[in-house]
Amino acid sequence: MAVRQPTDIDLDRVDALIAQEEAALAPKHAASIAYRAIAERSVAGGVASSWQDSPPHAIFVDHGQGSRLWDIDGNEYVDFHLGYGAMVMGHAHPKIVEAIQRQAALGTHFAQPTKDLNVVGENLVVRFSLPLWRFCNSGTEATLEAARLMRANTGRDIIIKIEGSYHGHHDSLMFSVAPDGDLIGPREHPVTVPQAEGIPAAFAELVRVVPFNDLAEVKRALEEHRGNVAGMIVEPAMMNCGVILPEPGYLQGVKDLMHEAGAYLAFDEVKTGITLAYGGATEVFGVTPDILCLAKAIGGGLPCGAIGATRELFQPVVDGVYDMAGTYNGNPLTMATSRVALTEVMTPDVYPHLNAIHAILQEGCTAAIEATGLPAYVTGVGAKGSVIYSATPVREYRDSLPIDERITYLAWLVQQNRGVFKSPWSKQETWTTAITHSEEDAKTYVANFEELASMLTQ
């Protein structure tokens, strides 16, 4: 197959295609649009989360099964959203359903520990090589505890984070998640930009932002705040601007720099977790952090979170000096479901299938890119992948700024109109695959992308 040179995308044409695809989508969601008006009477905005309020309109889901879901209009989709990756085991997996029913009949909440604790904990020890674990109810809670635990163990205030990464909805780390290019300042000292209104300006003074894949800038931040850095939190593979993989030696280099400075390294594996491999990004990239945050897929579809750490970091918790608490932490319904998800469903033998589905997506989309000259490339690993609409590699957030979001919005519309459900559109254009996806499911995605590539390069 001939490989065409990258072609500039006509954004006026993109605007026209967006209008065309939006017009085709709206009639398919008449029930969703009507129901939202009902929900708005008592629910702010008619949705449960602001992220569900994505253009052109919220889509209300009725049910899911395996790799498919159906909206309240009756439209059927191949699901590559999968609840932001929480449903990597597919919807309504029989073993998950059985675990929920069994535990629900015994009781759903006690605010006391249950006997699933050690099974889940031991599985996570094997997967991620950290000796002690605690449980919570979301990725937000996990990263909040990670930041606090690093500060508590060092007596220091500053946390270093990556520009363009999201670590949950709390004031400790809600900075420079997707900051406007006009506000971010120089690369060697980015401005710490709050993600939302209502975050006290004083909190920004406790967070130092650095670009991904750059050890020199991590070292600069440590030198500027010598003796006051508690640690650094990083997604081992960035997931907020497509899937951006760490360059060789980067993660180990960060860990070494933190330890030299008397600080800690935390991995946010809320999105990567058990989706990339049996031992997550920790296994894929061969670096074990001091703290590891999990959520999403480890709960089999129920609200969940987990924090793993070294014995040194957890000692204040064990000694009762540091309270790591929550009424629903270790909730019996979540723990019973997590036990089955980790030990009976997401076992080592399912990962070759996830890799095979990823290969179909990567090879098919890459072939379409090469055939049409679309300025894009495919990246990812395991169940996580993306098309990045850039002719040159994106290795950090600032590299993604020239990507026009109208292109990724059009990509979302094209897939949605042709029977593939995607997470709300943004520059990330990320997919998640499930162990229930078939080769035909992947080929459906590729066929839709081939049509998109032709649209953009005609």
DRENDOZA-531279 format. One line per 10 residues: number of its first residue (from 1); their letters; for each residue x, y, z of C-alpha. Coordinates in pm, 1 decimal, m for minus. Example, Ala and Ser with C-alpha at 12.3 -4.5 7.8 and 13.67 -1.06 7.14 Angstrom:
residues 2
1> as> 1230.0,m450.0,780.0  1367.0,m106.0,714.0 $
END
This chain:
residues 458
1> mavrqptdid> 0.0,0.0,0.0  134.5,342.7,m96.2  201.7,578.9,192.1  91.4,936.8,127.6  264.0,1232.4,284.8  68.2,1407.1,560.3  m197.9,1639.8,422.8  m317.9,1959.5,589.7  m675.1,1930.8,716.8  m922.2,2190.4,586.4 $
11> ldrvdaliaq> m1093.4,2316.3,903.2  m1373.6,2482.0,705.9  m1452.0,2138.1,567.8  m1436.0,1998.5,922.3  m1695.3,2254.9,1033.3  m1925.4,2153.8,747.4  m1883.5,1784.3,829.2  m1957.7,1850.1,1196.2  m2283.7,2023.1,1102.7  m2373.6,1729.8,878.9 $
21> eeaalapkha> m2297.0,1467.1,1144.9  m2475.1,1659.6,1422.5  m2785.7,1685.2,1205.8  m2775.3,1308.9,1150.7  m2723.4,1231.7,1521.8  m2996.3,1443.2,1681.7  m3299.4,1245.9,1548.3  m3144.0,923.0,1681.6  m3154.3,1061.2,2035.2  m3500.9,1214.6,2056.4 $
31> asiayraiae> m3581.7,1022.4,2375.5  m3253.3,1125.7,2542.5  m3310.0,1490.4,2456.5  m3667.4,1477.0,2585.0  m3575.3,1290.1,2903.1  m3305.2,1538.4,2992.6  m3567.9,1813.4,3000.1  m3755.7,1606.0,3259.1  m3441.4,1540.9,3466.1  m3353.4,1912.1,3465.2 $
41> rsvaggvass> m3655.3,1981.7,3684.3  m3477.8,1835.4,3987.5  m3121.4,1750.5,3881.0  m2873.5,2030.6,3807.4  m2825.8,2033.3,3431.3  m3022.1,1710.8,3400.1  m2710.0,1496.8,3440.0  m2527.1,1337.0,3732.3  m2177.9,1457.2,3632.1  m2061.4,1757.4,3432.1 $
51> wqdspphaif> m1866.5,1522.4,3207.1  m2195.4,1363.0,3099.2  m2299.4,1702.3,2962.6  m2086.7,1685.8,2648.5  m2188.1,1825.3,2307.8  m2404.7,1790.4,2117.2  m2632.8,1647.3,2391.0  m2630.9,1397.4,2676.3  m2700.0,1037.4,2575.6  m2896.0,837.7,2834.1 $
61> vdhgqgsrlw> m2810.0,467.4,2848.8  m3061.9,191.8,2913.1  m2851.0,m124.9,2947.3  m2532.2,m304.0,2844.4  m2429.9,m660.7,2771.6  m2078.9,m779.1,2690.7  m1923.2,m538.7,2439.8  m2256.5,m368.3,2360.4  m2479.5,m105.7,2511.0  m2819.9,39.9,2424.1 $
71> didgneyvdf> m2944.5,392.8,2482.6  m3300.4,481.7,2583.1  m3386.8,542.7,2217.4  m3304.8,176.8,2146.4  m2984.3,245.4,1952.1  m2728.8,m35.9,1981.2  m2355.5,40.0,1997.9  m2023.6,m136.6,2020.5  m1894.8,18.8,2341.8  m1539.5,156.1,2335.4 $
81> hlgygamvmg> m1618.6,400.3,2619.2  m1675.7,131.1,2882.8  m1743.1,376.6,3161.5  m1402.1,545.3,3117.8  m1242.3,201.5,3119.8  m1406.8,67.3,3434.6  m1585.9,m203.1,3235.2  m1282.3,m369.7,3073.6  m1448.5,m701.6,3166.0  m1755.1,m606.6,2959.9 $
91> hahpkiveai> m2106.2,m525.4,3076.7  m2304.7,m759.9,3300.3  m2034.1,m1026.3,3314.2  m2206.0,m1336.7,3460.3  m1949.8,m1381.4,3738.3  m1976.0,m1014.2,3836.5  m2356.1,m1026.7,3836.3  m2350.4,m1341.1,4051.7  m2109.2,m1181.2,4300.9  m2329.1,m872.7,4336.1 $
101> qrqaalgthf> m2644.7,m1078.2,4384.1  m2480.1,m1308.4,4636.3  m2342.7,m1026.3,4849.7  m2656.4,m810.7,4821.6  m2853.9,m1094.6,4976.3  m2611.4,m1097.6,5270.4  m2604.8,m720.9,5320.5  m2460.8,m425.3,5132.5  m2308.4,m214.2,5408.9  m2180.0,m263.6,5762.2 $
111> aqptkdlnvv> m1899.1,m6.8,5804.3  m1698.0,m303.5,5931.3  m1435.5,m516.2,5753.3  m1534.8,m835.7,5573.4  m1338.0,m1145.8,5479.1  m1282.7,m1044.9,5115.1  m1019.2,m794.4,5231.1  m720.3,m1027.0,5234.6  m801.2,m1189.2,4897.6  m823.7,m853.5,4720.6 $
121> genlvvrfsl> m517.2,m721.4,4903.7  m306.8,m1028.4,4824.3  m401.8,m1010.8,4456.8  m296.1,m647.3,4438.1  34.0,m727.3,4614.3  109.2,m988.1,4345.9  7.3,m761.1,4059.9  179.6,m439.6,4169.3  459.9,m548.2,4407.8  360.2,m313.3,4689.6 $
131> plwrfcnsgt> 318.6,m483.3,5028.0  24.5,m300.1,5191.1  m310.8,m170.2,5068.5  m610.2,30.5,5184.4  m943.4,78.6,5007.1  m1164.1,375.7,4926.9  m1443.7,463.2,4685.2  m1299.3,647.7,4385.7  m984.4,750.7,4206.4  m1031.3,1098.4,4349.9 $
141> eatleaarlm> m1014.4,960.2,4704.1  m711.1,746.7,4619.3  m503.3,1034.1,4480.4  m611.1,1264.1,4762.5  m480.8,1009.2,5013.7  m160.1,965.2,4813.4  m81.5,1335.9,4823.8  m161.6,1355.8,5194.7  38.8,1042.7,5275.5  349.5,1180.0,5101.4 $
151> rantgrdiii> 316.3,1505.9,5291.9  254.7,1331.2,5622.6  562.6,1110.1,5590.4  798.3,1389.2,5488.8  663.6,1688.9,5677.9  689.0,1877.3,5347.8  426.1,2066.2,5148.0  511.2,2070.6,4775.4  373.7,1809.9,4534.3  508.1,1793.5,4178.6 $
161> kiegsyhghh> 258.2,1699.2,3908.3  258.0,1670.0,3530.4  114.6,1945.2,3312.3  m189.8,1806.0,3131.0  m267.4,1522.1,3373.9  m585.9,1477.6,3575.7  m565.2,1322.7,3921.8  m918.0,1352.8,4053.2  m1163.5,1616.8,4162.7  m998.4,1761.4,4472.5 $
171> dslmfsvapd> m818.3,2084.3,4549.9  m480.5,1922.1,4620.1  m416.1,1832.7,4255.8  m678.9,2006.6,4036.7  m422.7,2218.1,3857.0  m300.5,2240.9,3496.7  m526.8,1957.4,3382.3  m606.7,2104.0,3040.3  m492.2,2463.9,3077.4  m539.9,2724.3,2807.5 $
181> gdligprehp> m222.0,2776.2,2607.7  m236.2,3149.6,2679.4  m219.8,3091.0,3055.7  48.4,2826.4,3097.7  361.6,3042.0,3094.4  713.0,2923.8,3004.3  789.6,2555.0,2963.4  1076.0,2565.3,3214.5  840.0,2702.5,3482.7  473.9,2643.7,3393.6 $
191> vtvpqaegip> 204.2,2840.7,3568.9  2.0,2627.1,3810.8  m343.1,2688.8,3661.5  m652.1,2589.3,3865.7  m889.8,2360.4,3679.0  m1209.6,2507.1,3823.9  m1355.6,2803.9,4004.0  m1351.9,2790.0,4381.9  m1001.5,2651.1,4435.6  m813.6,2878.5,4679.1 $
201> aafaelvrvv> m514.9,3051.5,4519.8  m302.3,2945.0,4817.0  m335.9,2581.3,4711.9  m153.7,2655.5,4384.9  155.0,2746.9,4585.3  171.4,2385.5,4704.6  179.1,2233.0,4354.6  470.4,2257.9,4110.7  390.2,2165.3,3749.6  640.6,2008.8,3507.7 $
211> pfndlaevkr> 616.1,1867.7,3153.1  595.5,1492.6,3096.4  897.8,1299.6,2966.2  1153.3,1556.2,3084.0  1382.8,1462.2,3374.5  1571.8,1790.7,3355.6  1255.2,1982.1,3446.0  1183.1,1748.7,3737.8  1534.5,1813.5,3862.0  1483.2,2188.8,3820.1 $
221> aleehrgnva> 1163.6,2175.7,4029.2  1340.8,1982.2,4305.1  1625.2,2233.8,4312.6  1386.8,2531.5,4322.2  1205.0,2378.8,4619.6  1498.4,2205.9,4782.9  1396.2,2031.9,5105.0  1025.4,2107.6,5063.0  907.3,1854.1,4801.8  702.7,1572.8,4954.0 $
231> gmivepammn> 676.9,1378.5,4631.3  559.0,1360.9,4273.7  244.7,1206.7,4128.4  242.5,1091.1,3768.4  29.9,883.6,3536.2  292.7,636.8,3411.6  129.3,671.1,3071.0  m49.1,1002.2,3022.3  m417.6,959.3,2938.3  m544.2,1315.7,2899.0 $
241> cgvilpepgy> m415.9,1398.5,2548.9  m440.4,1062.9,2384.4  m217.3,790.9,2521.4  131.7,932.4,2568.9  384.5,667.2,2664.8  686.3,738.1,2884.6  1019.8,747.5,2709.4  1274.6,480.5,2806.9  1428.0,554.3,3146.9  1190.2,838.6,3231.8 $
251> lqgvkdlmhe> 989.2,673.1,3509.7  1290.9,516.9,3675.6  1469.1,850.1,3647.4  1183.5,1026.0,3825.2  1190.1,768.4,4104.4  1566.0,808.5,4145.9  1538.9,1188.1,4159.4  1262.1,1173.2,4419.8  1457.1,937.2,4643.2  1773.1,1145.7,4613.3 $
261> agaylafdev> 1568.3,1442.0,4736.4  1413.1,1248.9,5025.9  1073.8,1250.0,4851.2  833.0,985.8,4721.8  693.4,879.0,4384.4  322.1,805.5,4339.1  171.7,645.1,4029.7  m184.0,732.8,3937.2  m297.3,408.1,3773.7  m667.8,484.6,3803.0 $
271> ktgitlaygg> m700.5,465.4,3422.9  m414.4,229.0,3341.1  m439.6,m14.3,3634.5  m540.5,m362.0,3522.6  m627.5,m241.8,3171.1  m272.8,m238.0,3030.7  m151.4,m569.9,3169.2  m202.1,m800.4,3467.2  25.2,m571.8,3669.6  m76.3,m252.2,3494.6 $
281> atevfgvtpd> 167.9,12.8,3382.7  390.6,m89.7,3671.8  445.8,m422.2,3495.1  459.8,m278.6,3141.9  724.7,m17.4,3220.8  910.9,m209.2,3491.3  905.0,56.6,3764.9  742.1,14.1,4106.8  649.6,343.4,4275.2  631.7,415.1,4647.7 $
291> ilclakaigg> 254.5,470.8,4627.0  5.9,344.7,4371.2  m352.3,463.9,4318.8  m617.0,241.9,4161.4  m989.7,265.6,4088.1  m1219.6,205.9,3788.4  m1155.5,m146.1,3651.3  m1057.7,m310.1,3981.6  m1415.3,m275.4,4108.5  m1591.6,m464.4,3831.6 $
301> glpcgaigat> m1819.8,m166.5,3771.0  m1890.0,m61.3,4130.5  m1750.6,253.6,4296.2  m1402.1,162.8,4415.3  m1053.8,280.2,4493.1  m731.7,144.7,4638.6  m400.8,282.8,4763.6  m93.0,62.7,4774.3  230.8,171.2,4936.4  552.5,65.0,5101.5 $
311> relfqpvvdg> 552.1,m41.4,5467.4  741.6,274.8,5552.4  469.7,496.9,5408.5  187.4,300.5,5566.0  348.4,278.4,5911.6  175.0,592.2,6046.3  m156.7,441.3,5933.3  m76.6,108.5,6099.2  30.2,289.5,6418.1  m289.4,493.7,6425.6 $
321> vydmagtyng> m101.4,822.1,6393.5  m254.8,892.5,6052.3  m625.1,825.7,5993.2  m713.4,686.3,5650.4  m1087.2,650.5,5692.0  m1421.9,649.4,5515.8  m1764.9,509.4,5599.4  m1782.1,314.3,5273.6  m1415.9,211.5,5256.2  m1403.7,m163.5,5200.2 $
331> npltmatsrv> m1778.1,m170.9,5137.5  m1876.4,m541.1,5125.8  m2054.6,m513.8,4790.1  m1753.7,m352.2,4624.5  m1505.9,m590.1,4786.3  m1701.1,m900.5,4683.5  m1720.7,m771.9,4327.2  m1356.0,m667.2,4323.5  m1252.5,m1011.2,4445.7  m1425.7,m1179.7,4153.2 $
341> altevmtpdv> m1309.5,m917.6,3899.5  m945.3,m955.6,4004.6  m923.3,m1329.3,4069.8  m1176.6,m1485.4,3833.5  m1230.2,m1245.7,3541.7  m920.0,m1031.4,3475.8  m681.2,m1324.7,3500.5  m346.7,m1344.9,3313.9  m498.3,m1542.5,3024.8  m729.2,m1255.6,2911.2 $
351> yphlnaihai> m450.7,m1013.3,2824.7  m341.6,m1177.9,2496.2  m696.2,m1117.2,2370.5  m684.0,m748.8,2469.3  m349.0,m718.3,2291.0  m491.2,m886.3,1978.9  m788.7,m646.6,1967.9  m552.0,m353.8,2014.0  m340.0,m482.2,1724.0  m642.7,m485.4,1491.2 $
361> lqegctaaie> m728.1,m127.7,1588.2  m370.3,m4.7,1560.7  m289.9,m176.0,1232.9  m622.6,m88.5,1070.6  m619.6,277.2,1169.9  m251.5,311.7,1079.1  m321.0,167.8,733.3  m597.7,424.7,681.8  m367.0,705.5,795.7  m94.2,597.0,554.1 $
371> atglpayvtg> m334.9,550.6,264.3  m495.5,892.3,299.4  m207.6,1105.1,426.2  m402.3,1200.6,738.9  m167.9,1381.5,981.5  m211.8,1136.6,1266.5  m72.0,827.4,1432.7  m190.0,551.2,1664.3  m54.5,478.2,2009.7  m146.3,271.3,2312.0 $
381> vgakgsviys> m95.6,m56.2,2494.8  m328.2,m328.7,2622.8  m687.8,m207.1,2646.6  m597.9,161.8,2607.0  m526.3,329.3,2275.3  m585.7,641.1,2073.7  m546.9,818.1,1743.1  m347.7,1137.3,1791.8  m412.4,1394.0,1518.3  m59.4,1521.8,1479.8 $
391> atpvreyrds> 202.3,1460.3,1212.1  473.9,1465.9,1479.6  487.2,1266.4,1805.7  316.2,1416.2,2110.8  541.6,1354.4,2411.2  389.5,1609.5,2651.2  83.2,1830.9,2692.7  220.8,2132.4,2506.8  278.1,1921.4,2196.8  m97.7,1859.1,2186.4 $
401> lpiderityl> m200.4,2226.8,2190.4  m191.7,2268.0,1807.9  m443.2,1981.0,1766.4  m778.9,2136.7,1679.7  m1057.3,1991.9,1894.7  m1298.8,2018.1,1603.9  m1116.1,1723.2,1447.4  m1154.4,1500.7,1752.5  m1515.9,1610.9,1789.5  m1584.3,1509.3,1431.3 $
411> awlvqqnrgv> m1411.3,1175.3,1497.9  m1646.8,1120.4,1791.9  m1953.3,1209.6,1585.4  m1854.0,976.9,1301.1  m1811.5,680.7,1534.9  m2130.9,758.0,1728.4  m2339.5,791.1,1412.9  m2209.1,456.8,1288.6  m2272.5,246.6,1595.7  m1961.4,290.5,1811.3 $
421> fkspwskqet> m2001.6,447.9,2155.5  m1706.4,659.0,2263.8  m1621.7,855.2,2576.4  m1717.6,1224.4,2555.8  m1507.2,1388.4,2290.1  m1191.5,1582.5,2359.2  m835.2,1589.2,2235.2  m771.7,1259.4,2407.7  m966.4,1050.5,2145.7  m896.4,747.2,2362.0 $
431> wttaithsee> m1058.3,405.2,2334.1  m1084.8,125.7,2588.7  m1129.0,m233.1,2476.0  m1294.7,m513.0,2671.5  m1223.0,m881.7,2701.8  m1567.1,m925.4,2539.1  m1478.8,m731.2,2223.2  m1460.6,m944.2,1910.5  m1247.1,m900.7,1601.2  m1560.6,m780.7,1422.1 $
441> daktyvanfe> m1613.8,m514.2,1689.7  m1261.9,m384.2,1628.6  m1311.7,m394.4,1251.4  m1628.7,m185.1,1289.7  m1423.3,82.4,1463.3  m1157.7,65.2,1191.5  m1414.2,88.1,909.6  m1562.0,401.1,1067.0  m1216.4,549.6,1104.2  m1137.0,474.7,740.1 $
451> elasmltq> m1445.9,674.5,644.0  m1336.2,959.8,870.3  m983.6,961.2,723.0  m1131.4,987.0,372.6  m1364.7,1266.6,480.8  m1076.5,1468.3,625.2  m840.4,1428.3,329.3  m1066.3,1450.9,23.7 $
END
